Amino acid sequence: MVELTYNTYESKTYEQKSKALTKRAIVYLPNGYTEEKKYNVLYLMHGGWSNETTTLGTPDNPNAFKHVIDHAIESGEVEALIIVCPTYNNESPEDSGDYTLAFYTLTGNYHNELINDLIPAVEGTYSTYAESTSSEDIKNSRDHRAFGGFSMGAVTTWHIFMNSLDEFRYFMPMSGAMDYEGDDVDAAVAASGHSPEDFFIYAMTGTDDFEYGNFTSQIEGMLGMPSGNFILTDNEESGNIALRIKDGYSHNGLAARAYTYNGLMWFWNEGEENKM
């Protein structure tokens, strides 16, 4: 694991680029990482009251889930990949604890920083399927890029889906709803010019999660849209959204780790329908 610093701009005034920021992401490189190989990339966002170190820790103090991923790759359950843990925290490390700021502003704006600053910083440094950091090459390599997150990270994931379908094929929202009816998410597909075959969503929550009702309502709303943009499935060949509900799981770190582990086994792997 390494720390990657990169330059970006304050979220609320990003388009004006009036206030520069330097931010940090934690990057997981699989054992045996080599520049001779190209790697898929998962950008994995944290939830509320958290930051870029919450999921995997730091290079000097990795947490247990980092070792779980190590063993999953070693055993062949997960393909070797790069995982990037960024943060939507903006001008303060306390931003993720401000629900109103995070839900209504920072998660919705994060795509600017992600597409323009973080992806070029990551994929210009490490070996991925992007031939360069040009906008065209980032778009051309979208099949090898995923975005996911738990809770407020899931809200961020829905916003990335709505704004960045050109750059991402795979999405892993976990226990976090943005639009209970699914209208906005559906409209984003139409506006993007993409077809239902162009993306895949692996959505997860638990029966005892306080977000269970809102999260499943959003998925059901998406599936019920007359556009037909969302098709429930157990494999990527026959649809584009898989919903997994874990009995007894609530809104906590155990659930976030379990869901992420299952998502990692799904993306870029065979036999996805057998997971969870």
N, C-alpha and C positions, 0 to 999 in steps of 0.2 A: 504494500500500500504506500502511496506517495501523496504529498500535498501538491496541488496545482493552483497557483495564483494567476489571476487574469484580470484584465481591465474591463470595466463595464460602466454603466451610468445609473443614476438614481432612477428608481422605477416609475414614479409618478410623472416625471418630466423627461422620460427616456427619449422621446422623439426630438426634444430640443437639445439633448446632450449637453445640458448646462452644468451638470454636476457629476464629475468623474468619481468612480469608486474602484477600489481594488478589493476583490473577493477571493475566497478560497473554496476549492472543491477537494474532496477526498477521492482518490482514484485507486480502484482495486485492479491490479494486474495479475493474471493467473500465473501460477507456478510454471516456470519454463518460458515465460513470455519472451518472444523474439521478434525483432523487426522483420524477419524473413517470412512471417505469417500474418495474414489479415484476420482481425478479430471483430465479431459482433459487439455492439455496445448497448448497455442498458443504463439509462439515466434514471436514477432512483431518488425520488424526493421524499423528505421527512414530513412528519405531521406537525401539529401545533405544539408550542412550548418545546421545540427541538431545533436542531441545526444540522450541519453537514457531517458531524461526527456521530450522530445518534445511531445510525444503522450499523456501521462497520467499525466505529472507533477512529483511532488515529494511527499513523505508522508506528509511533512509540507505544501505543496502548490499544491494540486491536481488541475488539470485543468478541464474544463467543460466536456470533453469527458469521464473522469473517472466517473462522475455522470450519464452520459447517459448510460454507461455500467451497473452501479448499478441498474438503473430503468429497463433496458432491461432484466436483470436477474430476478428482482423482479416480473416483469409482465409475465415472462415465455417465452418471445420472444427469449431469449438466455439461453442456459443451463449454470449453474454455472460452471465456469472454472477458471484456473489460466492463467494470461497473463504476459509474461516476455518481458520487453522492454530493449534490450541490445544495444550495439553500436559497429560499425566496426571501430570507431576511434581507433587509434593504439597508437602511442607515443605522440600524441598531440590532444587536443580537437578541433583543427582547421583542422584535417585531412579530415573531411567530406566536407569541403569547397574547397578542392583541387580535382577538377574533375578528372584529370589524375590519381592521386594516388588512389582515391577511386574506379573509374570505372575499371581500368586496374589491380589493385593489391589487395586492401583491401577487396573488395566485393568477389573477386574470391578466396581469401585465408581464408575467414571467417569460412568456414566449419571446419577447424582444431580446432579452438578455441571453436566453438559451440559444436562439438561432444565430444571432449576430456576434456573440462574444464567447459563450462557453463551448459550443460545438467546435468552432474553429480552433480554440485554445487546446481542447482535448485531442481532436483528430488531426491537428497539425503537429502534435507532439508524439502521439502514439500511433501504432500501426493498425488502421481500420480499413474498411472497404472504400472509404472516400479517397479518390485519387489525389485530391487537393482540397483546400478549404474554400474553394470558390462555391458560390451559391449553386451553380449547376452540378458540381460534383457531389455536394452534400445531398442534393435532391436525387441524384442518380443512384446513391447508395442507401436510400431509405429502407430497403428490404432488410438491411443489416443493423437497424437502429430501433430501439424500444424506449418507451418512457413509462414509468410507473410510480406509484406512491400510495401511502396509507393515510387515511383521514384527510387532513388538509393537503397532504400530498396527492390524494386521489382527486380533490378539487382541482389542483394544479394539473393533473393528468387530463381531466376533461377539457380544460382550457387549452392545453397543448394539442389535444385532438382537434379542437375547433379551429385552431389557428395555424397548425403546423403539419397538416396531413401530407404536404409535399415533402417533408423531411423525415417522417416517421411512418412505419408500417404497423408496428406492434404497440399495444397499450395495455397497462396493468393497473387499473383503478381498484383500490381496496378500501371498502368501508368509508366512502365519502361521496355524497351526492352534490350536484351543482344545480340541476334543473329537474325537479321532481316529475315533470311531465315528459321530458325528453325532447321538447320542441327545439330548443336552441341547438342541441347536439345534432339533431336530424338536419336542421337548416344548414349547419356547417358543412355537412357532406355535399349537399347540393351546391353550395356556394364555392366549394373547393374544386369542383370539376372531377372529383374522384368517383369511382363506382364502388359498389359493395365488395367487389373482389380485391380492392386495393388496400384493405386494412383488416386487422384482427384485434379484438378486445377480449382479454381474459379478466373477468370481473369477479371479485371475491368479497364475501362478508360472512358474519356469523349470526346465528339465531338470537343470541343474547346481546348483540351489539346495538347500542342506542341508535345507530345509523341504519340498522337493518331495514326498517320500513321505508325511509327516504331513499335509500340506495336501491332497493329492489323496485320501488315505484318508478324511479328514473329508468331502470333497465326495461321494465314492463312497458313504460311509455314509449321508449325507443322502439321496442319490438312491435308495438301496435301502430306505428306510424304508417299511413297509407303509401308513403314513398317506397317502402320495401327496402330501405337502406340497411336495415339490421335484421339478421337472420340467426336465430338461436341454433347452436350446433354443438357437437362433441368433437369435431375435428375441423381443421382449417379448410379442407377441401369442400365441405358442404355448407358452410356458413361463415359468419364473421364475428359472432359474439358468444362466448361461453360464460355461463353464470354458475359459480360454485358457492354453495352455502354450507358452512361448517356448523354442525349441531353443537350448541353449548358454548361456542366461542363468543367472546365479548370484545370490547374496544380497548385493546391493550397490546403491549409489545409482543407477547406470545403469538397473538393472532397475526400481527404484522410480519413476524419472521416466518411463520408457517405459510402464509399466503405468498410471500416473496419467494420462498423455496419452491413452492409448487409452480409459480409462474416461470421461474428459471428452468424448471424441468420441461415446461410446455414450449417455450419459445426456442425455435431453431433445433428442435429435437423430434424424433419419431415417436409414435405411440402416445400422443398427447391425450387421447381420450381416456386413458387409464389412470390419469393423475387425479388425486384427491377425490 
